[in-house]
Amino acid sequence: MVEVTTAAPRPLIVAHRGASGHRPEHTLAAYALAVQLGAEAIEPDIVATRDGELVLRHENEISGTTDVADRPEFAARRTTREIDGQRLTGWFTEDFTWAELSTLRARERLPQVRGASARFDDRFPLVRLRDLLQLLDEAPPAPGTGEPVKLVAEVKHASYFASIGLPLDELLAAELAPWEAASPGRLVVESFEQTVLGELQARGLPADYVYLVERAGSPADLVAKYGAAALSYSAHLTDAGLDRLRAAGIHGVSVDTALLARPEPKGAGRPGSAWTPLGDGMATSDLVDRAHARGLAVYTWTLRPENRFLPSSYRLGSAGAAHGDWLRWFTVLMRTGLDGVFADHPDLALDARAALD
């Protein structure tokens, strides 16, 4: 199970969709490079095909991450769907068989920001979960832990997929249970929907279960069930909310970086405030301490070095694609004492962790 940090922070470095700052995300090239760079865990996003194969894509809508829009044989598959309350037009994995998807090629999702990665567009095929599992089986131990590289499997849009007859809990349990049994202790499962985490637990899948939390809004599974009365994400991070998660068998939470560190809010540092000023216009929250007090681990997403993704205090110059003072930002987050960070550049996250020593 997750080890909760109680002393000096040494967070687990999780490669977010592979080394996605260097290669198009969710490709074997991105995953293999992450392992080579020393990542201690790999995080794929998991969706399904029409024939029930588990494929690794940021979303089930794939027009922005593949060459599907340039493939005339699939032009008629373009359609509009409502996914978790959002109306989207494009091409969706559930309208393809794996044999069809395997003919597509991956593209950089943020080409204006990551031109170096975009140079690899159309070189790499899409991959399935089973392909990543094989790569992890063949990977050497992570240098920083001496242990097998972990899998942090994110289940995407579980309620939606269940509604169209593709139950991700059933498909995932069938594929992951034998893999985890062969080498226990290397599996983490996470989702923005607590329902599917409970379903996987009920199926007996041995894993650490982590609840993903947005900084605003409400979870899709709860909205589908309760509508406007759905419990918000923020309500899950109150003391009572954290207690409920722990009682439900959740092992940790994974939150937007803004819930851990942000420009100093009014009243920070005063009695009763959840925020502690850092002296540079930024402040950190008490979330890690409150979660740890309840035996919950804390992760954050996503550490990115480009100015576009940094708080204004840490930007250098005006170019959004240029790297800012990422080292300072990464170490601010790590010094909150959290248990793991998701990073597009795992090599930079490892450098930041080393700077803590």
Backbone torsions as a table, in degrees:
resi	resn	phi	psi	omega
1	MET	NA	166.8	-179.2
2	VAL	-59.6	133.6	173.0
3	GLU	-90.8	121.7	-179.4
4	VAL	-82.1	128.9	-179.6
5	THR	-67.5	130.9	176.1
6	THR	-126.4	-17.4	-179.0
7	ALA	-113.0	-144.6	-179.4
8	ALA	-59.6	136.7	-175.6
9	PRO	-68.1	133.0	170.8
10	ARG	-142.2	73.4	-171.4
11	PRO	-68.4	148.0	173.9
12	LEU	-64.4	136.9	179.7
13	ILE	-99.6	112.0	-176.9
14	VAL	-105.8	122.3	177.9
15	ALA	-76.4	112.3	-174.5
16	HIS	-75.3	103.8	-176.4
17	ARG	62.9	30.0	-174.0
18	GLY	90.6	-163.3	175.0
19	ALA	-81.9	68.7	-168.2
20	SER	-76.5	-6.3	170.7
21	GLY	-82.3	-11.5	-176.9
22	HIS	-114.2	-29.8	-177.9
23	ARG	-138.0	155.3	177.0
24	PRO	-52.6	131.9	-172.1
25	GLU	-62.5	154.2	175.9
26	HIS	59.8	35.6	170.7
27	THR	-115.8	157.7	177.0
28	LEU	-61.4	-31.0	177.6
29	ALA	-63.4	-41.7	178.9
30	ALA	-67.8	-40.6	179.7
31	TYR	-67.9	-44.9	-178.4
32	ALA	-64.6	-39.6	178.4
33	LEU	-65.4	-37.8	177.7
34	ALA	-59.3	-44.1	177.8
35	VAL	-62.5	-44.2	-179.3
36	GLN	-62.1	-35.3	-178.4
37	LEU	-78.3	-10.3	176.0
38	GLY	105.8	12.4	178.0
39	ALA	-57.7	144.6	-177.1
40	GLU	-100.1	-8.8	174.8
41	ALA	-157.1	154.7	177.4
42	ILE	-119.6	134.7	179.7
43	GLU	-114.7	109.4	170.9
44	PRO	-100.8	151.7	169.0
45	ASP	-94.8	135.4	-170.4
46	ILE	-118.9	124.2	174.3
47	VAL	-129.8	-178.5	-173.4
48	ALA	-127.0	154.7	173.6
49	THR	-94.5	172.7	179.2
50	ARG	-59.5	-34.4	-178.4
51	ASP	-96.1	19.6	170.2
52	GLY	81.5	15.8	174.1
53	GLU	-83.9	143.1	178.3
54	LEU	-92.5	115.6	-178.4
55	VAL	-113.6	158.7	-172.9
56	LEU	-108.2	104.1	179.0
57	ARG	-144.7	149.9	177.9
58	HIS	-58.9	-39.5	178.1
59	GLU	-140.8	164.4	173.3
60	ASN	-75.0	-17.2	172.5
61	GLU	-87.9	120.1	-164.4
62	ILE	-116.5	14.3	-177.4
63	SER	-66.8	-29.1	-178.2
64	GLY	-87.6	-8.0	-175.2
65	THR	-125.0	6.4	177.6
66	THR	-142.9	177.4	177.0
67	ASP	-93.2	19.5	-173.8
68	VAL	-59.1	-34.4	-178.5
69	ALA	-66.9	-19.3	-179.9
70	ASP	-96.4	5.9	-176.3
71	ARG	-104.0	103.3	-175.5
72	PRO	-59.3	-29.0	-178.8
73	GLU	-67.3	-16.0	179.7
74	PHE	-112.7	10.3	-176.5
75	ALA	-57.9	-37.4	-176.8
76	ALA	-72.0	-11.3	179.8
77	ARG	-81.2	-9.9	179.5
78	ARG	-64.6	130.6	-174.7
79	THR	-154.2	177.7	178.0
80	THR	-119.4	132.4	-179.5
81	ARG	-134.0	157.4	170.3
82	GLU	-105.9	116.0	-178.2
83	ILE	-116.5	115.4	178.9
84	ASP	50.5	44.3	175.6
85	GLY	84.2	-1.2	-179.2
86	GLN	-111.9	128.6	-179.9
87	ARG	-85.4	121.1	-175.3
88	LEU	-126.7	143.2	174.8
89	THR	-119.4	131.1	180.0
90	GLY	164.8	-146.1	-179.9
91	TRP	-118.4	136.4	-171.3
92	PHE	-121.5	138.8	-175.7
93	THR	-58.1	-32.4	-176.9
94	GLU	-70.5	-6.3	176.7
95	ASP	-98.1	5.4	-177.6
96	PHE	-125.6	149.4	166.3
97	THR	-82.5	164.4	176.9
98	TRP	-63.0	-37.5	179.6
99	ALA	-58.2	-37.5	178.3
100	GLU	-72.7	-46.0	-179.5
101	LEU	-62.8	-31.1	-177.1
102	SER	-67.3	-13.2	177.4
103	THR	-85.9	-12.6	-179.2
104	LEU	-80.1	164.2	177.5
105	ARG	-124.8	147.1	-174.8
106	ALA	-81.6	151.2	176.2
107	ARG	-133.6	152.7	176.4
108	GLU	-61.7	131.2	-176.6
109	ARG	-76.9	-25.3	-177.6
110	LEU	-125.9	65.1	-172.7
111	PRO	-63.7	-29.9	179.6
112	GLN	-70.2	-24.9	-180.0
113	VAL	-94.2	-35.9	-172.4
114	ARG	-124.0	68.9	180.0
115	GLY	-62.5	-33.7	179.9
116	ALA	-63.2	-39.7	177.2
117	SER	-70.8	-37.0	-178.6
118	ALA	-63.0	-19.2	176.1
119	ARG	-63.2	-17.3	-179.8
120	PHE	-96.9	8.5	179.0
121	ASP	-56.1	141.5	174.1
122	ASP	69.7	10.2	178.1
123	ARG	-91.9	-29.0	-168.7
124	PHE	-116.9	139.6	177.5
125	PRO	-78.1	167.0	171.2
126	LEU	-72.3	158.7	-177.9
127	VAL	-133.8	159.4	177.6
128	ARG	-98.4	166.8	175.3
129	LEU	-57.7	-41.8	-176.9
130	ARG	-63.1	-29.4	177.4
131	ASP	-68.2	-39.8	176.8
132	LEU	-67.7	-39.0	178.7
133	LEU	-60.0	-39.1	178.3
134	GLN	-65.5	-41.2	178.5
135	LEU	-61.1	-43.0	179.8
136	LEU	-66.3	-36.3	177.8
137	ASP	-62.9	-31.1	-177.1
138	GLU	-92.6	-7.3	-175.4
139	ALA	-77.3	148.3	174.1
140	PRO	-73.0	164.7	175.5
141	PRO	-58.1	151.1	177.0
142	ALA	-67.6	131.3	-177.0
143	PRO	-58.7	-35.2	-175.3
144	GLY	-75.3	-22.4	-177.9
145	THR	-117.8	-22.2	-174.1
146	GLY	71.7	11.0	-177.6
147	GLU	-114.5	164.0	175.9
148	PRO	-56.7	145.3	176.5
149	VAL	-64.4	128.2	-176.8
150	LYS	-79.5	162.2	171.0
151	LEU	-111.8	126.2	173.2
152	VAL	-112.5	95.5	-170.6
153	ALA	-89.4	116.7	177.6
154	GLU	-95.6	122.0	179.3
155	VAL	-88.7	118.2	-175.3
156	LYS	-102.0	133.2	170.4
157	HIS	53.2	47.3	-174.7
158	ALA	-62.5	-42.4	-179.6
159	SER	-62.8	-42.5	178.5
160	TYR	-61.8	-49.5	-178.6
161	PHE	-62.4	-38.3	177.0
162	ALA	-61.4	-35.6	-177.5
163	SER	-68.7	-19.3	178.9
164	ILE	-109.3	18.0	173.9
165	GLY	83.7	21.4	176.8
166	LEU	-123.4	79.8	-176.3
167	PRO	-71.7	106.6	-175.9
168	LEU	-65.6	-30.1	178.5
169	ASP	-62.3	-42.6	179.6
170	GLU	-67.2	-45.6	-178.8
171	LEU	-65.1	-41.9	-179.1
172	LEU	-69.0	-43.9	-179.4
173	ALA	-60.0	-40.5	-179.1
174	ALA	-64.3	-34.9	-176.0
175	GLU	-88.5	-35.4	-173.6
176	LEU	-89.5	-28.7	-176.6
177	ALA	-59.0	-47.8	179.2
178	PRO	-65.6	-35.0	-179.8
179	TRP	-65.8	-46.7	179.6
180	GLU	-67.1	-36.6	-179.5
181	ALA	-64.3	-30.6	-178.5
182	ALA	-71.1	-25.4	178.5
183	SER	-153.3	84.7	-171.3
184	PRO	-63.9	154.0	172.7
185	GLY	91.7	11.2	-176.6
186	ARG	-115.7	10.8	-174.9
187	LEU	-116.3	128.8	169.7
188	VAL	-122.1	136.6	176.3
189	VAL	-119.5	133.5	-178.7
190	GLU	-135.8	155.2	177.5
191	SER	-164.2	154.8	170.8
192	PHE	-79.4	-3.8	179.7
193	GLU	-117.9	114.3	-178.6
194	GLN	-67.9	-26.5	-178.0
195	THR	-56.5	-48.2	-176.5
196	VAL	-69.1	-30.2	175.6
197	LEU	-63.6	-42.0	177.1
198	GLY	-64.9	-36.9	178.9
199	GLU	-66.0	-39.1	178.0
200	LEU	-68.9	-37.9	175.2
201	GLN	-61.8	-41.8	-179.4
202	ALA	-64.5	-27.4	177.2
203	ARG	-81.4	-2.5	175.4
204	GLY	81.9	18.2	179.5
205	LEU	-72.5	116.2	-178.8
206	PRO	-76.5	117.4	-177.2
207	ALA	-165.1	165.5	164.3
208	ASP	-87.4	132.0	-176.1
209	TYR	-107.1	124.8	-174.5
210	VAL	-123.5	130.9	-178.9
211	TYR	-96.0	121.8	179.0
212	LEU	-83.3	136.9	-173.4
213	VAL	-130.3	120.4	172.8
214	GLU	-77.9	163.4	178.8
215	ARG	-82.3	-11.1	179.3
216	ALA	-149.5	163.5	176.6
217	GLY	86.9	-168.3	-178.6
218	SER	-133.7	153.2	-178.8
219	PRO	-63.7	142.7	-176.4
220	ALA	-60.9	-37.4	-178.4
221	ASP	-66.8	-36.8	179.5
222	LEU	-74.7	-35.5	176.4
223	VAL	-63.9	-41.3	178.7
224	ALA	-62.2	-31.4	-176.5
225	LYS	-90.5	-38.8	-171.3
226	TYR	-117.5	-6.7	-178.7
227	GLY	64.0	-136.1	-177.0
228	ALA	-64.0	-17.6	-179.7
229	ALA	-85.6	3.0	-178.2
230	ALA	-61.3	139.8	176.7
231	LEU	-63.1	134.2	-178.8
232	SER	-76.3	163.1	173.1
233	TYR	-58.8	-42.8	-176.4
234	SER	-62.0	-31.8	179.1
235	ALA	-67.2	-23.3	177.5
236	HIS	-74.5	-14.5	-176.9
237	LEU	-104.8	3.2	169.4
238	THR	-70.9	168.9	176.8
239	ASP	-57.0	-44.7	-179.9
240	ALA	-65.4	-38.5	179.1
241	GLY	-65.5	-42.9	177.1
242	LEU	-63.5	-38.6	176.5
243	ASP	-61.2	-41.0	179.7
244	ARG	-64.3	-42.0	179.4
245	LEU	-62.0	-45.2	-179.7
246	ARG	-62.9	-41.8	179.9
247	ALA	-65.1	-26.2	179.6
248	ALA	-84.4	2.2	177.5
249	GLY	89.6	12.0	175.7
250	ILE	-77.3	139.6	-175.9
251	HIS	-99.2	-17.5	-178.3
252	GLY	-168.5	169.5	174.6
253	VAL	-123.4	150.0	177.4
254	SER	-128.2	120.9	-167.5
255	VAL	-125.5	158.0	171.8
256	ASP	-57.7	141.9	-179.3
257	THR	-55.9	-30.2	-177.9
258	ALA	-64.9	-17.8	177.4
259	LEU	-83.8	-8.1	178.6
260	LEU	-110.2	-34.7	-179.3
261	ALA	-148.9	139.1	-176.6
262	ARG	-161.3	166.8	172.5
263	PRO	-53.9	138.2	-171.2
264	GLU	-53.2	118.0	178.5
265	PRO	-78.9	160.9	178.6
266	LYS	-59.9	133.4	178.3
267	GLY	87.9	-1.3	180.0
268	ALA	-57.2	136.6	178.9
269	GLY	89.3	-11.2	178.6
270	ARG	-82.5	158.1	177.7
271	PRO	-53.9	132.5	179.5
272	GLY	90.4	-11.4	179.5
273	SER	-78.2	143.9	176.8
274	ALA	-83.5	-3.4	-171.5
275	TRP	-116.5	137.2	179.2
276	THR	-114.2	119.7	-179.7
277	PRO	-63.8	144.9	177.2
278	LEU	-98.5	-9.2	179.7
279	GLY	91.7	-1.3	179.6
280	ASP	-122.6	22.9	-178.0
281	GLY	90.1	-2.9	178.6
282	MET	-112.1	163.4	178.0
283	ALA	-144.9	153.8	176.6
284	THR	-114.8	151.6	-175.8
285	SER	-93.8	172.4	179.1
286	ASP	-94.9	11.9	-174.1
287	LEU	-60.1	-43.8	-177.9
288	VAL	-60.2	-45.9	-179.1
289	ASP	-63.0	-42.6	-178.4
290	ARG	-67.2	-39.4	178.3
291	ALA	-68.4	-43.8	179.3
292	HIS	-60.9	-36.0	179.5
293	ALA	-62.3	-19.5	179.8
294	ARG	-106.2	10.2	178.4
295	GLY	78.0	16.9	179.1
296	LEU	-99.6	134.4	172.9
297	ALA	-78.4	160.7	180.0
298	VAL	-132.0	130.2	174.7
299	TYR	-121.1	161.8	174.2
300	THR	-137.7	153.9	179.1
301	TRP	-140.4	146.3	-6.8
302	THR	-123.5	135.3	176.4
303	LEU	-78.8	117.6	-179.5
304	ARG	-135.1	140.1	-173.3
305	PRO	-88.7	-14.9	-174.8
306	GLU	-71.3	145.0	179.1
307	ASN	-50.7	-38.2	-177.6
308	ARG	-54.3	-31.1	-174.0
309	PHE	-104.1	1.7	-176.1
310	LEU	-99.4	149.6	169.0
311	PRO	-57.2	150.1	-174.6
312	SER	-56.0	-31.3	-179.1
313	SER	-62.5	-21.0	-173.4
314	TYR	-113.3	10.0	177.9
315	ARG	-83.9	145.0	177.9
316	LEU	-122.8	113.3	-176.0
317	GLY	79.9	-172.0	-174.4
318	SER	-110.0	-9.4	-177.7
319	ALA	-76.1	121.8	-177.9
320	GLY	-63.0	-30.4	-177.5
321	ALA	-84.4	-13.0	-179.8
322	ALA	-73.4	151.5	177.1
323	HIS	-77.4	132.0	175.4
324	GLY	-95.4	-155.7	179.8
325	ASP	-82.1	66.7	-176.3
326	TRP	-65.0	-34.1	-177.5
327	LEU	-62.0	-43.0	179.6
328	ARG	-64.5	-43.4	-178.9
329	TRP	-66.1	-45.9	-179.7
330	PHE	-60.7	-42.1	-177.6
331	THR	-72.4	-31.3	173.5
332	VAL	-56.9	-46.9	-179.5
333	LEU	-65.5	-44.1	-177.6
334	MET	-65.2	-31.6	-178.5
335	ARG	-75.0	-3.8	171.3
336	THR	-71.4	-11.0	178.9
337	GLY	89.1	14.5	-178.0
338	LEU	-67.5	171.5	-170.5
339	ASP	-101.6	-14.9	-179.9
340	GLY	-167.5	150.3	177.1
341	VAL	-128.3	143.6	173.9
342	PHE	-99.7	126.4	-174.2
343	ALA	-135.4	137.8	175.1
344	ASP	-74.1	-27.7	176.1
345	HIS	-115.1	86.7	-177.4
346	PRO	-60.8	-27.4	178.1
347	ASP	-64.8	-39.7	178.9
348	LEU	-69.9	-38.6	177.8
349	ALA	-63.4	-38.0	177.1
350	LEU	-66.1	-38.9	176.8
351	ASP	-62.0	-41.5	-179.6
352	ALA	-64.9	-41.4	179.1
353	ARG	-64.0	-38.6	177.9
354	ALA	-63.4	-30.6	-179.7
355	ALA	-71.2	-14.3	178.1
356	LEU	-75.7	-25.2	-174.0
357	ASP	-70.0	NA	NA
